[in-house]
Amino acid sequence: MGHNILDIKMCLITHLHGDHFFDIPFFLLDRYFLKPNETVKIFCPKCTEEKVKKLFDLGFPGEWDEIRKKSKVEFSEFVGEINVKTDGGIEISSKIVEHGDLK
């Protein structure tokens, strides 16, 4: 899309459907190869990092620990509704809603 991935300072994952988080392993890989100086914070539902690790292990077995560390990504997991003010002064609030099913 023409943006530098290292310019991303934070990310919000609203829920754990595949179309919302299956690309996070590639986000980590891109950051790993670009050798970031700053950490990016990912606000996400509880268990997101665990699920991303499982995806990562499917595609790149045995590489998680090094990629995870050197990509400088911090998962900030939450349960239910959140109200957070980031270091940059951005306020994030969430509300529980019915998403619907895939039927």
C-alpha positions as CSV (number, residue, x, y, z in Angstrom):
1,M,0.0,0.0,0.0
2,G,3.0,2.3,-0.1
3,H,3.5,2.7,3.6
4,N,6.6,1.9,5.6
5,I,5.7,-0.8,8.1
6,L,8.1,0.7,10.6
7,D,5.9,3.8,10.7
8,I,3.2,1.8,12.4
9,K,3.3,2.6,16.2
10,M,0.2,0.6,17.3
11,C,-2.4,-1.8,16.0
12,L,-5.8,-2.8,17.3
13,I,-7.2,-6.2,16.7
14,T,-10.9,-6.2,17.6
15,H,-11.6,-9.9,17.6
16,L,-10.0,-13.2,16.6
17,H,-11.6,-14.0,13.2
18,G,-9.0,-15.0,10.6
19,D,-9.6,-11.9,8.5
20,H,-8.6,-9.8,11.5
21,F,-5.3,-11.4,12.6
22,F,-4.0,-14.2,10.3
23,D,-1.5,-11.7,8.7
24,I,0.2,-10.8,12.0
25,P,2.9,-13.5,11.5
26,F,3.9,-11.7,8.3
27,F,3.8,-8.3,10.1
28,L,6.3,-9.7,12.6
29,L,8.5,-11.2,9.8
30,D,8.5,-7.8,7.9
31,R,9.6,-6.0,11.1
32,Y,12.2,-8.7,11.8
33,F,13.9,-8.2,8.5
34,L,13.7,-4.4,8.6
35,K,15.4,-4.3,12.1
36,P,13.1,-1.9,13.9
37,N,14.4,0.5,16.6
38,E,11.0,1.1,18.2
39,T,8.5,-1.2,19.6
40,V,4.9,-1.4,18.2
41,K,2.1,-2.2,20.5
42,I,-0.7,-4.5,19.5
43,F,-3.9,-4.1,21.5
44,C,-5.8,-7.3,21.2
45,P,-8.2,-9.8,22.9
46,K,-6.8,-12.3,25.4
47,C,-5.0,-15.3,23.9
48,T,-4.1,-13.4,20.7
49,E,-0.3,-13.8,21.1
50,E,-0.8,-17.6,21.8
51,K,-2.9,-17.9,18.6
52,V,-0.4,-15.9,16.5
53,K,2.4,-18.2,17.8
54,K,0.4,-21.2,16.6
55,L,0.0,-19.7,13.2
56,F,3.7,-18.8,13.1
57,D,4.7,-22.3,14.1
58,L,2.6,-23.7,11.2
59,G,4.4,-21.6,8.6
60,F,7.8,-21.2,10.2
61,P,8.5,-24.0,12.8
62,G,11.1,-23.2,15.4
63,E,11.5,-19.5,14.5
64,W,9.1,-17.9,16.9
65,D,11.4,-17.0,19.8
66,E,13.9,-15.1,17.7
67,I,11.4,-13.5,15.3
68,R,9.2,-12.5,18.3
69,K,12.1,-10.8,20.1
70,K,13.7,-9.0,17.2
71,S,10.5,-7.8,15.6
72,K,9.9,-5.6,18.7
73,V,6.2,-6.2,19.0
74,E,4.4,-6.0,22.3
75,F,1.0,-7.6,22.7
76,S,-1.3,-5.8,25.1
77,E,-4.2,-8.3,25.6
78,F,-7.5,-7.4,27.1
79,V,-10.7,-9.1,28.2
80,G,-14.1,-7.5,27.6
81,E,-14.3,-3.8,27.4
82,I,-11.3,-1.6,27.6
83,N,-10.5,2.1,28.1
84,V,-6.8,2.9,27.5
85,K,-4.9,6.0,26.9
86,T,-1.7,5.3,25.0
87,D,1.7,6.9,25.5
88,G,1.0,9.0,22.4
89,G,-2.3,10.3,24.0
90,I,-4.6,8.2,21.8
91,E,-7.6,6.9,23.7
92,I,-8.9,3.4,22.9
93,S,-12.3,2.3,24.1
94,S,-14.2,-0.9,23.3
95,K,-17.7,-2.1,23.7
96,I,-19.0,-5.6,23.6
97,V,-21.3,-6.1,20.5
98,E,-22.9,-9.0,18.7
99,H,-20.7,-9.7,15.7
100,G,-23.0,-12.4,14.2
101,D,-22.2,-15.8,12.8
102,L,-21.0,-17.2,9.5
103,K,-24.2,-19.0,8.6
